């Protein structure tokens, strides 16, 4: 029968004295936060019977922060994954005890977004959200900043100069990288279609502009058609994709810079594959992964969600403890590229 771990085993694993473990366990005297974390991790690692109690002691001494998050489209796999990673990041952060409050905006209408933002502002210490860039949203962010509640733009920037910080991809680089690959893979120059959900989403607008800029500079033989606004709706994207394939004999491919790629994939499965079109989409989901495997799409550019959420939570906690900054910043993360041969 295996010997039950003792307090001495915890001390040895953590590299501290038995007396220190006793102080952590029974809260007899102050112990440094770093030391308490080492003891807690050691207790869990060896299966010490009071590991849960040690963790409770640790969390009881930590500041408690309520973090608000406003996401979009709860039925989409991407936002489900993002919500799950947010919860994991808040739970794993050892510098504070966090309570994540995750809401989903019912629409992109500024009034709906600002109502949700103000509601969370009354319940949270800091907020991060995915939202369009609109003057009404900027005004709401400014009101919260005046009250000491920092707001972070997530994935797509908004309220520049007012929001606490942006965290996501460098969308200009994303757009130019998509154009570079497109121009190299296409069998011939021709017409290229671009989809965005809304021009109010700065991230998608930057991708669109950068995509076009690359072709103007480096591959002028291609003609990038007028941008299609698909409202990130599957049916709109499906119908538009079918129409373009039928009406544009010189079409060589698509770039879906925002949501709605599911509609394009469905249309391509019906007949686009035979045309040898180059198709680049945004984010990796079960549908885009399957489309890559079936050679329906060429590439998916995706956000590293675990790293994004970990860095976001750290920034939010820092802004709460140190106060809002006068010089809002940007945190750009490297993006992942998925090809048929890498999945």
CORQUIQUI-V354273 format. One record per residue. N is the residue number from 0. PHI is phi in whole degrees, -180 to 180 (* if undefined). Layout:
((N,PHI) (N,PHI))
//
This chain:
((0,*) (1,-65) (2,-72) (3,-71) (4,-58) (5,-113) (6,-63) (7,-68) (8,-66) (9,-63) (10,-60) (11,-65) (12,-65) (13,-85) (14,74) (15,-131) (16,-83) (17,-62) (18,-62) (19,-67) (20,-61) (21,-63) (22,-67) (23,-66) (24,-67) (25,-109) (26,53) (27,-77) (28,-140) (29,-61) (30,-133) (31,-59) (32,-59) (33,-61) (34,-66) (35,-61) (36,-65) (37,-62) (38,-66) (39,-62) (40,-64) (41,-65) (42,-61) (43,-69) (44,-64) (45,-99) (46,77) (47,-64) (48,-64) (49,-102) (50,-60) (51,-63) (52,-66) (53,-62) (54,-63) (55,-63) (56,-60) (57,-64) (58,-68) (59,-64) (60,-87) (61,-87) (62,-67) (63,-107) (64,-120) (65,-101) (66,-109) (67,-100) (68,-138) (69,-114) (70,-113) (71,-131) (72,41) (73,-63) (74,-81) (75,-80) (76,-57) (77,-60) (78,-74) (79,-64) (80,-64) (81,-63) (82,-62) (83,-65) (84,-70) (85,-62) (86,-60) (87,-65) (88,-65) (89,-66) (90,-66) (91,-84) (92,-66) (93,-101) (94,-92) (95,-158) (96,-100) (97,-108) (98,-123) (99,-83) (100,-115) (101,-107) (102,-122) (103,-119) (104,-67) (105,-73) (106,-160) (107,-91) (108,-60) (109,-53) (110,-63) (111,-66) (112,-68) (113,-67) (114,-63) (115,-68) (116,-64) (117,-67) (118,-63) (119,-67) (120,-62) (121,-84) (122,-124) (123,-124) (124,-89) (125,-157) (126,-137) (127,-130) (128,-153) (129,-99) (130,-156) (131,-71) (132,-92) (133,-143) (134,-55) (135,-66) (136,-71) (137,-59) (138,-63) (139,-66) (140,-64) (141,-65) (142,-62) (143,-68) (144,-61) (145,-63) (146,-90) (147,85) (148,-107) (149,-75) (150,-124) (151,-108) (152,-88) (153,-120) (154,73) (155,-133) (156,-77) (157,-158) (158,50) (159,-57) (160,86) (161,-117) (162,-64) (163,-69) (164,-178) (165,-111) (166,-137) (167,165) (168,-88) (169,-82) (170,-68) (171,-65) (172,-66) (173,-61) (174,-63) (175,-69) (176,-65) (177,-62) (178,-67) (179,-59) (180,-65) (181,-57) (182,-66) (183,-81) (184,-89) (185,-58) (186,-73) (187,-158) (188,-68) (189,179) (190,-91) (191,-127) (192,-102) (193,-126) (194,-111) (195,-130) (196,-76) (197,-165) (198,-72) (199,-78) (200,-88) (201,-59) (202,-61) (203,-71) (204,-62) (205,-63) (206,-63) (207,-61) (208,-62) (209,-67) (210,-59) (211,-66) (212,-60) (213,-62) (214,-64) (215,-61) (216,-81) (217,-120) (218,-144) (219,-67) (220,-70) (221,-89) (222,-115) (223,-86) (224,-70) (225,-57) (226,-62) (227,-98) (228,-92) (229,-104) (230,55) (231,58) (232,-99) (233,-61) (234,-67) (235,-61) (236,-66) (237,-61) (238,-66) (239,-67) (240,-62) (241,-60) (242,-62) (243,-65) (244,-65) (245,-81) (246,-97) (247,-117) (248,-65) (249,-93) (250,-64) (251,-114) (252,165) (253,-132) (254,-127) (255,-96) (256,-82) (257,-134) (258,-85) (259,95) (260,-61) (261,-60) (262,-67) (263,-64) (264,-63) (265,-61) (266,-65) (267,-67) (268,-66) (269,-78) (270,179) (271,-73) (272,-58) (273,-66) (274,-85) (275,66) (276,-76) (277,-88) (278,-134) (279,-120) (280,-125) (281,-112) (282,82) (283,-104) (284,-136) (285,-55) (286,-72) (287,-71) (288,-63) (289,-65) (290,-67) (291,-64) (292,-62) (293,-91) (294,63) (295,-84) (296,-116) (297,-95) (298,-156) (299,-125) (300,-96) (301,-133) (302,-92) (303,-75) (304,-60) (305,-58) (306,-66) (307,-54) (308,-70) (309,-62) (310,-69) (311,-62) (312,-62) (313,-62) (314,-64) (315,-64) (316,-65) (317,-64) (318,-68) (319,-71) (320,-76) (321,-106) (322,94) (323,-67) (324,-97) (325,-89) (326,-125) (327,-56) (328,-117) (329,-131) (330,-120) (331,-97) (332,-105) (333,-68) (334,-96) (335,-96) (336,-117) (337,-113) (338,-121) (339,-55) (340,-91) (341,-112) (342,-85))
//
